[in-house]
Structures are given as C-alpha cells and as structure tokens.
Amino acid sequence: MKTSFNVIVGLSLLLGLLPSCGGKSNSDYQEVAKFFAADESLSPVVNEELDAYRMRRKDLKIDTLYTNEHEAVNMLVDRKTWLVFTTRRLTPNEEQILRERNLKPKIMPLAYDGMALIVNKDNPDSIISAKDFARIITGEITCWNELDPTLSTDTIRMAFDNPKSSTVRYCVDSILRGREMKTSGNIRAVQNSRAVIDYVERHKDAIGIVGSMWLNDQRDTTNATYGRNIRVMQVSKADVATPQNSYDPSQYNIAYDNYPFIRTVYAIVTDPRSNGEARGLGNFCVLPDGQLVFFQAGLFPARAEYSVRDVVIH
C-alpha cells in the first residue's frame, strides 16, 4: 500500500527593507511602551515571537497584555500602547483618529491562520460545509441529525471564546457577511481559546472554533498532530461537503486557498520612535527569523516563497 500526499518542502523568507518612522516621543512614551496588546486567540504564536525577539534583545523591557481584539485596537487608538497584534486592519475612522494625533500607523500582514472547527474524538461527524456551519452559528441548525439524518438527535453545543474576540468578528464579517451570530442558548462563550478546546474535549456533542495555531503540537516536527481528545473537521466551500471537496486548515490548504476559513494576522505599530521597542518587535515579525516562527507554529507566513512536491510513502 502506498500513500501520496502534498507537502511544503521548501520555504524561503523574503527580506524587505523596513523604513522606520521617526518623530518626537510623547511625555508618556515610556509608560505606554511597557506593553503591547494582542487578541487572546493569537497568544501561542505571539508568545513565541516575543521569546525569539528576546533572544536578540536580552535587555528588552516590554511585555504582553492579552485581551480581546476590540479592546486591543481601542488601546492603540487611545495611545495606551504602541503595538497591537490583530486579525483585521484599522477602519478608516481609526486611521483618521491616529493621524489627527500625529501618529502614522504601520500595518504589517504577518501570516495566515485557519479558523479550525473542532469536535470531540467520539463524534462520528468529521466533515461539514461552510454553508452548514453558518447555519449553526445563526441558530438555523441546532441538532446533529439536521446535518446528517444518520447522526444523533443531540443538540449541537457550539463554543467560542469571547463575544468581542477576533473569532466572533471573523464569523460575523467573513462567514455570515454581516448577519447576526447567535450567542446564547446552545451557542456559548467559554472565556478563551484554551477553554474552547477543554469544553469540546469534555462534551461529545460539542463543536468549537479556534485558530489553527492552538492545535499545533510543539513535540511534532510535522506540525500536524492535533489534541488527542479532539478531532479537526474538514470544511468544504461547496454547499454539500464530501471527503473529496473538504479540507483541514493545514499550511498546504491555507497556501492554496483550499480551506474556506482563513484570516490574516497583522501587527499594527504607531511607535513614534524609529528605535522604539514596540516598533522593533513589530518589524522583527516580518524578518526571516520572525516569519520562521509563524511557519513553525503551523501558520503560513505572509512573506514567503515555497515549493510543493508530491511525497509517496510505500
């Protein structure tokens, strides 16, 4: 028996010239520069980026404040931090406010992440269409047998992290295209991404949504080992999901746009000092070493050239 599959075997990271933005510091510069803010769902890879940057900057004096995406961007606009990690760009109004305050935001795409749908390992369902998932989070579908008559009549327990998180915003903006997402009853917030995974592990009838970076097992050099008590669903862009047209959020499927739920991770910097620590960390994330961190975490780097080959195992 032989198995054939595609694998990304080569990755070269592009180094671009990074112009710095000068300017005088505000009187409260040092206080604001003590931390940067990030959406909690990004914490695994942001922690790794910070650790890698500290290997270069042993004297680094900056820490992380994990919150929801809404609050993180508000902190940037209110000049309570010079750097945020988000999964969206600034709105025109947010950019205008910053420019009126003599701050020039630098928005840097860093990597692409798949929004993974996870189920309990004992759940027999493993594929779903993007259309049916949208019907779940609007409340149109509430039981498993509405997806497939052969499944149980149990209610689908849908878990997400936080009502103001990047996950919910992605569901509303990119999956529902502005329609309202149900956030009560069988669909619930469970605080954070780690709690989503824990909830699905404990409930056979649950389905959760998390960034694919939360599923990366650092002990596995292939970045393909998921939690032992959960399974990752394959999702189809077609209205009817089949094993042939459904894909998981692997780097290959993100790179080739096979997976339907892909988001961009951004660093947004307003640090007024060209040599400021917040600006330095943001810039590091688009340099080869920073991009390699994203690759090793299971995301697909924004600045990368790669090659793909067929691998056959006998």
C-alpha positions, 0 to 999 in steps of 0.5 A: 500500500502506498500513500501520496500526499502534498507537502511544503518542502521548501520555504524561503523568507523574503527580506524587505527593507523596513523604513522606520518612522521617526518623530518626537516621543510623547511625555508618556512614551515610556509608560505606554511602551511597557506593553503591547496588546494582542487578541487572546486567540493569537497568544501561542504564536505571539508568545513565541515571537516575543521569546525569539525577539528576546533572544536578540534583545536580552535587555528588552523591557516590554511585555504582553497584555492579552485581551480581546481584539476590540479592546486591543485596537481601542488601546492603540487608538487611545495611545495606551500602547504602541503595538497591537497584534490583530486579525483585521486592519484599522477602519478608516475612522481609526486611521483618521483618529491616529493621524489627527494625533500625529501618529502614522500607523504601520500595518504589517500582514504577518501570516495566515491562520485557519479558523479550525472547527473542532469536535470531540474524538467520539463524534462520528461527524468529521466533515461539514460545509461552510454553508452548514456551519453558518447555519449553526452559528445563526441558530438555523441548525441546532441538532446533529441529525439536521446535518446528517439524518444518520447522526444523533438527535443531540443538540449541537453545543457550539463554543467560542471564546469571547463575544468581542474576540477576533473569532466572533468578528471573523464569523460575523464579517467573513462567514455570515457577511454581516448577519447576526451570530447567535450567542446564547442558548446552545451557542456559548462563550467559554472565556478563551481559546484554551477553554474552547478546546477543554469544553469540546474535549469534555462534551461529545456533542460539542463543536468549537472554533479556534485558530489553527495555531492552538492545535499545533503540537510543539513535540511534532516536527510535522506540525500536524498532530492535533489534541488527542481528545479532539478531532479537526473537521474538514470544511468544504466551500461547496454547499454539500461537503464530501471527503473529496471537496473538504479540507483541514486548515493545514499550511498546504490548504491555507497556501492554496486557498483550499480551506474556506476559513482563513484570516490574516494576522497583522501587527499594527505599530504607531511607535513614534520612535524609529528605535522604539521597542514596540516598533522593533518587535513589530518589524522583527515579525516580518524578518526571516527569523520572525516569519520562521516562527509563524511557519513553525507554529503551523501558520503560513507566513505572509512573506514567503516563497515555497515549493510543493512536491508530491511525497509517496510513502510505500 
